[in-house]
Amino acid sequence: ATASRRESDRDRDSDRMLPALLLSVSFSSGLRPASRAGSCRAAAVCQDSSEISVLQQMSAAFWEGKRAQLRAESEARLREMDEFVAREQALAGAALGAGAPSSAGSLEAEQLKIDLAAERERVRQLELALAQQQVDSEHALQQVSAYWVAKLDDARAQLPPAATTAGQPGSAAPAKAAPAVLD
């Protein structure tokens, strides 16, 4: 008896849940519940045709927007490709024009290239001369230094041995003034 009572309670709950479920589905899809079964079918058809019309309009607008977007992207790609073709033609023309100048502008460009090459050679020569002058200056400085070191050694050789040790650090004797040696 209790099992049959549970089944009947479940059936009653199912009977209550089904209309609520249908109501929520029809409400979410834009359908209005009707009180009679015959009019519900007609309302669903009416509602579906207006929904289909709206969906078709939305779909048409979507596809028109998509077409416009694709056209714009296609035009941008074509412009970019035209730009690349123009650049390639300009580079090819410049490469071919380097061998045989044909206009006054290219003659001026050739003259500028020749002048540039001459100036680069002049700068290279000046840099070599500067490097040689630095080497010569260093050599002259070393010669002068060697001369004065030799003079100093000669002057020390002419001094008495006590005088040379007195002026050096660590010696106990006071330093005397060394006589000036001029040659």
Disulfide bonds with the S-S distance in Angstrom:
none
